[in-house]
Amino acid sequence: MTVWDDILSNPSNLRNIIHSHASSDAAPLKQAAVLIRKAGRVVFAGVGSGMNACIPAVYYLMGHGFPAEYVDATEAAYGLFPGLKDCAIVLNTRSGETAEVIRLGEHARAVGIPVITVTNEPGSTAGRLADVCLPNHSRWDELVVISAYIGMVSAELVLAGMVIDQPDAMLLDLQDAVSAMDGALKQAIDLRQELLAVLRRASPIYLLGRGPSLASAHGGALVIQETSRRSCLAMATGLFRQGPIEAVNQEFRAFVFEGRDETSALSHRLCQELLDNQAGLVWVGRSILDGALNFPLPDLPAHVLPLLEILPCQVLGYDLALDSGVQPGDVRHIQRVITSEAGIQGS
């Protein structure tokens, strides 16, 4: 199994994930939702991909009036922890053995904070710490988080749908993403040479998004960095306008995720002006941006768009690695599970 196999498996993996959620016993999911509603506030915590994958669920819940936030578990386990009282905590972790996630879960259990764990490994340490453990039903990856990211985004959205008592509507939205994923992956592969041509020499590559698509900016940057060792900067598109835009020149290159709703028009206008300043852009969204490399997406709800938006980033990361003489999936400083909070854990 290779990183490319992981990328190609995305459509079948998502189909299996949604089928598993739809056909599984809903009792644990309902129990988790009860704990969250009783607390009145939910904090999603993870590390890297585990944190990024929570962003669409947080935006979905906040958009429906339910207080939610996402935090970096490496910080939540320390200085932020005193502020996490009177909430429910959702630990999002592929392996269930990440050191900081376990530390946060142990702190939460010690003071009576409800803990829900979403993981590939229900029998893991983080799974056993939880009041309720929810499997994300994803296949495992070679090392870089490809398949499991899709699984984590989906599982957190399924949980969010249950919290606001709209589980069937959420599953329908996810089914629409399943229907679109084969075409989106084919498009990413068909455009791989154009993607490489636009972004090959960028240093850094900027990734900009708003709303749930902020997950694609951060998730895309991480997968490109892990796969190809290339420098990336991810941020909210609106924040980019407030100062970092001074970095724009003829060498500036960026992925920009259009997203949905009123902010998509703001992003479109910004990117038109970036193009006027000779920037090079990959525009990922429903509309067409003249002068950019367009990656068209279907008309889907904002919270499920990240399942498709991540695909060109995964393909680009793979091709940037090959272009730089790096074998995709070969790593120097990380391993599949980071079980220590100190130093560098080499592969």
N, C-alpha and C positions, 0 to 999 in steps of 0.2 A: 504494500500500500504506500502511495506517495502523496505529496501535497496536491498534485494535479488530480489524483483519484478522489481526494477529499473534496476538491472544488466541483468535480463532475458529479459527485454524489448528492449535491445540494437538493435538486428537485425530488429525488426518491426519498432522501432523508426527511424533507419537510412533509411529504405525503405520509410517510410512516408516523412521524411525530403527531400530526393532526389526527390521523386515524386512531392512534393510541390514546390521545386525550379524549376523543369523542366516545371511545368504546370502554374506557376504564371506569372503575368504580369511582363515583364522584364524591363519596363520603369524605375522604381526606381533604379534597379541595374545598368542600363546603365547611369543614371544620376549620381550615386555615382562614377562610373568609370570615367566619364568625369571630375568630380571635382578632383579626384586623379591625373589623367593624366595632367590636367591643372596646378596643384600645382607642379608636377614633383617629388614629394617625399611624401611618406605616412608613418605615425607613427601609429602603432596599440597600443592601451593602454587598460589595464584591471587590475583587481586585482585577484590574485590567479589563479583559473581555467580560468577566463576571459583573463588573460595575457597568460597563457600557451597555450591556444587553438589557439592563433594567430601565434605561432611559425611556423607551416607548411606553412601558407600563406606567411609569410615573406621570408622563404627560397625559396619558389616557385618564388616569384617576383624577389628576388635578383638573382636567377639562370637564370632568363630571362632578366637580365640587368636593372630592374626597381628599383630605390632606395627605400628601405623599412627597417623598424626596428620595434622592439617591446619594450615597456617600461612599467614599473610598474606604474600604475596610482597614487599610494600613493606617489611616488616621482615626477612624471611628473606634478602633481598639485602644486608643490612647486619649489624647486631649479632648476629642469630641464626645467621648462616652458619657460624661455627666449630663449632657443635654439630650440624651436618648431615652430618658425616663418618660413614662406615660405614652409609650408607643408600642407597636409591634415591630419586630425586626425580621426582615426576609434576607437570609443569607443565600447568595447566588454563587455557586461554585461548581465548576466542572467535576473536579476530583473529590471534593469534600474533605481534602486533606491540606489545603493551603493554610500556612501557619497563622497568618493574621485573621483569617476568617474563623478559624477554630478559637483563637484568643477572644475575639469579639463574642462568639457564641457562648463561651464559658463565662465571660463577664455578665452577659445578659441573663443567663440562667441563674447565676449567683444572686442577682437582685430581683428576680421574679419577672423579668421582661419576657413576654411571649416570643418564641423563636420559631420561624418557619424556614426550612431549608429546601431549596430547589437545586437539584444536582443530578449528574449522570450516575452517581453511586450512592443509592439510598442507605447502604450498609456502612458508609464511611463515618469518620469521626464527627463531621458536621451533621450528617444525617442522624446519627444517634443522639446528638445534643438537642435536636429539635423537638418541640411539642408536636409538630406535624412535619413530615418529610414528603416532598413531592418530587417524583422523578420527572426529568425533562424528556425522556424517551429518545434521546439522540444517539446516533452512532458515535463512536470514538474517532478522534483524528490521529494522524501520524504523530504530530507534536503541536504545530501551530494550530491555534483554535480557529477552525473553519466550520466544520459540521456542528460542533457543540455550540458555537455562537448562535446559529439558527435555532437550535433547540432551546437555548436559554431565553432568547427573545420571545419565542413562541410560548414557552411555559409561563413566563412572567405575565404575558398578555392574557393567557387563559385564567390565571389567578386574578388579575385585575378585573376581567369580565365578571368573575364570580363575586368579587367584592361589591360591585355595584348592581349585582343581581341581573346581569345581562349575559350569561354564559353562552346561550345559543347564538345571539347576535355576534359575539366575539368569534365563535367557531366558524360562522359564515364568512366573516371578514378574513379569517385565516385561510379558509378554503379558497377564497378568491385569490389570495397570494399564491397558494399552491398551483392554481390554474395558470397563473402568469409566470411562474418561475422557469419552466422549460424555455419559454421564449426569451426571457431576460438573460438566462445563462448563454443561450445560443448567440444572442446579440453581443454579449460581453466577449465571447470568443471570436465572433466575426470582426469586432472592432479592436482586437488586441494590438494589431500593428499600429493603428492610428493612436490608440492610447499611449503606446510606448513612444511614438514619435513626438507627441505633445509634451510628455512628462519625463522623458529619458534624462535630460540634462538639468532638471529642476533641483535646486538645493537651497532651501528645503522645498518639499511639496506641501502646499497648503491644502487643507480639507475644511470646508466651511458648510455649516448646516444650521437649521433652526428647528425648534419644536422637536418632535420625535426623531427627525433626521439628524439631530445633533449626535445621536447614537452612531450614525453612519460616518460622520466626520471623525469621531474618536475611535470607533471600531475599525474604520478604514485605515487610519493612520497607524494603528497598532499592528494590523496584519501586514501592512507594507513594511514596517520597521522590522518585524520578526522574520519575515520571509526574505527580504532583500537587503537588510541592514542600511536602508536609505533613511535620511533625515526627513521627518514630517512634522508639521504643526497643524493641530486641529483646534478649532474654536467656533463659537457661535458667529454667524455671519454679521449680526448686528454689532457684536463686540469688535469684530475686525474693523469696522468703519471708524471706531473710536480712537485709533492710534496706529495699530499694526498696518493700516492701509498705506502708511508712509513707506513701507517696503516695496510698494508696487513700482516696477519699471519694466523694460522690455524683456527682462529675464524672468519675470514673475510668472509662476504656473500654479494652477489650483484646480482641484475638484470642487465643484459647488453643487450642493443638493438642494433642489428647488423646494421640496416639501409641499405643503398644502396651505390653504386658507389665506388670510390677508398678508401674511409675511412673505408668501411666495412672490407677490408682486414687488415687494421691497427688494428681495434678492435679485429678481430679474433686472430691475432698474440699476442696481449696483453693478451687476455684471456687464451690462451694456456699457457703463462708464469705464469699467476696467478694460474692456476690449478697446475702447476708444484710446486708452493709454498703452496699447500694444501688448497687454497681458495675454497669456495663453490659458484657455479655460476648457475644462471638461464639464459640461452642464448636464446634470442628471435630473430629469423631471418630465412632467407631462407636456409642457410648452416647448417651443423651439426658440433657441437663442442664436440669432444670426451672428456668425463670426466665431462661434465656439464649436468644439466637437460635441455633438449632441448624443446623449444616451437616453432615448425616449422611454418613458414608463407609462403603464396603463393608469387609468383613473381609479385609484384605490384610496381607502381611508388613510389618513396620515400615519396612524399608529402601526400599520402593517407595511408601509413603504420601505422601512429599513431592512426587511427581509430580502428585498430585491436590490436596494441601493448598494449593499455591501459587495455584490457580485463583481462589478468592474474593478473594485479595489483589490479583491482577492486575485483576479486574473492579472492585474497590473503588477502586484507584488511578486507573483510568480515570474512574470516576464522580465521585470527589473532585476531579479536575482540572476536569471540566466544571462541577461545582458551584461551584468557585472562580473560574471564568472563565479557566482555563488550557487551552490547546489541548493535549491529550495528545500527547506526543512532541516538543513545542517545548521547547527547552532554552536555558539562558543561559550555563552555565559548563562544560559538558562537550561532547565530541564522540564520534563512534563509536569511535575508537581513541585512547587517551591515550598519546602517543609521547614525552612529555617528563616528567621527574621533578620539574620545578620550575614554580611559578606555576600560573595558571588557563588551561586551554586552552579558549577559547570555541568554540561550535559554528560 
